[in-house]
Amino acid sequence: MIYLIFASFTLVHLGLLIWSGRCVSSGSRWRLSYLRMLLVGLMLDNAVLALGSVWNGTPFYDPATRLRFFLHGAIFPFLTPDTLSIMRDVNVR
């Protein structure tokens, strides 16, 4: 039953990714690109978790899990500086 929660998170992140395509800002293009990469990483993460019981033992599971952990290490640590720069631009204290 938990796979339904992860599948719904995948769909929510897909919706946010599509919605972010409508956001155009010349001053924060790199931040928006980073947030899109983050959404793709979160979509992959939740999809792997949702399909884990189905994929477990198949040749696709190990590479998908390795990619998931790589994205955790490569993209997610930069979420805090990105969020802080956005907060600074909108004057959140």
C-alpha positions in Angstrom: 0.0 0.0 0.0 3.0 2.3 0.6 3.8 2.2 -3.1 0.6 4.2 -3.8 2.0 7.0 -1.7 5.3 7.0 -3.5 3.5 6.8 -6.9 1.3 9.8 -5.9 4.4 11.8 -4.9 5.9 10.9 -8.3 2.8 12.3 -10.1 2.9 15.5 -7.9 6.5 16.1 -8.7 5.7 15.6 -12.4 3.0 18.2 -12.2 5.3 20.6 -10.5 7.9 20.0 -13.2 5.4 20.7 -15.9 4.2 23.8 -14.0 7.7 25.1 -13.6 8.0 25.2 -17.4 5.6 28.1 -17.3 7.8 30.1 -14.9 10.2 32.3 -16.8 12.6 34.5 -14.9 15.7 36.0 -16.5 17.4 36.8 -13.2 17.1 33.3 -11.6 17.5 31.0 -14.6 20.1 28.8 -12.9 18.0 28.5 -9.7 15.0 27.4 -11.7 17.2 24.9 -13.6 18.4 23.6 -10.3 14.9 23.2 -9.0 13.9 21.3 -12.2 16.8 19.0 -11.7 15.7 18.5 -8.1 12.2 17.7 -9.2 13.5 15.1 -11.7 15.6 13.6 -9.0 12.7 13.4 -6.6 10.5 11.9 -9.3 13.1 9.2 -10.0 13.5 8.6 -6.2 9.8 8.2 -5.6 9.4 6.1 -8.8 12.1 3.7 -7.7 10.5 3.4 -4.2 7.1 2.9 -5.7 8.3 0.2 -8.1 10.7 -1.4 -5.6 8.5 -4.4 -4.9 8.0 -5.0 -8.6 11.5 -4.3 -9.8 13.3 -6.1 -6.9 15.4 -8.9 -8.4 15.3 -7.5 -12.0 18.4 -6.2 -13.8 16.8 -2.7 -13.8 16.6 -2.4 -10.0 20.3 -2.2 -9.2 21.2 0.6 -11.7 18.1 2.6 -10.7 19.0 2.4 -7.1 22.5 3.4 -7.8 21.3 6.4 -9.8 18.9 7.3 -7.0 21.7 7.3 -4.4 24.0 9.3 -6.8 21.3 12.0 -7.2 20.9 12.1 -3.4 24.6 12.9 -3.1 25.0 15.2 -6.1 21.8 17.3 -6.2 20.1 17.3 -2.8 23.0 18.8 -0.7 22.7 22.0 -2.8 19.0 22.5 -1.9 19.8 24.6 1.2 22.1 27.2 -0.6 19.6 27.4 -3.4 16.7 28.0 -1.0 18.6 30.6 0.9 19.4 32.5 -2.3 15.7 32.5 -3.2 14.8 33.7 0.3 17.4 36.5 0.1 15.9 37.6 -3.2 12.4 37.9 -1.8 13.6 39.5 1.4 12.7 36.7 3.9 14.4 37.1 7.2 
